[in-house]
């Protein structure tokens, strides 16, 4: 990470790939609102200091599992 909350071009490509992959798996490619919400969640994870692709994905999986348990 270049500085907290700032992504360089390579990191932006990686974050976009995470977003695209997640949207495809969840069938959200055409749901702009859901895609935007997921993008914000990804950026929140990234801004918290997690900049490894695998770790970001794990954090998203954890959030999703928690939401499902709560019925969200």
C-alpha positions in Angstrom: 0.0 0.0 0.0 1.4 3.4 -0.9 -0.2 5.3 2.0 -3.2 4.5 4.1 -6.3 4.8 1.9 -4.4 5.4 -1.3 -4.0 2.7 -4.0 -1.6 2.8 -6.9 -2.6 1.7 -10.4 -1.5 -2.0 -9.8 -3.5 -2.1 -6.6 -6.6 -0.6 -8.3 -6.4 -3.3 -10.9 -6.3 -5.9 -8.2 -9.2 -4.4 -6.2 -11.2 -4.2 -9.4 -10.5 -7.9 -10.1 -11.8 -8.7 -6.6 -14.9 -6.7 -7.3 -15.5 -8.3 -10.7 -14.9 -11.8 -9.4 -17.2 -11.3 -6.4 -19.9 -9.8 -8.6 -19.7 -12.6 -11.1 -19.9 -15.3 -8.4 -22.9 -13.6 -6.7 -24.7 -12.8 -10.0 -24.4 -9.0 -9.4 -22.8 -7.9 -12.7 -26.0 -6.0 -13.6 -27.0 -4.8 -10.2 -25.3 -1.4 -10.0 -26.4 -0.7 -6.4 -25.1 -4.0 -5.0 -21.9 -3.6 -7.0 -21.3 -0.2 -5.6 -22.0 -1.4 -2.0 -19.5 -4.2 -2.5 -16.9 -1.8 -3.9 -17.3 0.4 -0.8 -16.9 -2.7 1.4 -13.7 -3.7 -0.5 -12.3 -0.1 -0.1 -13.1 -0.2 3.6 -11.2 -3.4 4.0 -8.3 -2.0 1.9 -8.2 1.3 3.9 -8.1 -0.7 7.1 -4.6 -1.8 6.1 -5.4 -5.1 4.4 -3.8 -5.0 1.0 -3.2 -8.6 0.2 -5.8 -10.0 -2.4 -6.3 -13.2 -0.5 -6.7 -11.4 2.8 -9.2 -9.0 1.3 -11.2 -11.9 -0.1 -11.2 -13.7 3.2 -12.4 -10.5 4.9 -15.3 -10.2 2.4 -16.2 -13.9 2.9 -16.2 -13.3 6.6 -18.5 -10.3 6.3 -20.8 -12.2 3.9 -21.0 -15.2 6.3 -21.8 -12.9 9.2 -24.6 -11.2 7.2 -26.1 -14.5 6.2 -26.1 -15.6 9.9 -27.9 -12.4 10.8 -30.4 -12.8 7.9 -29.2 -9.7 6.0 
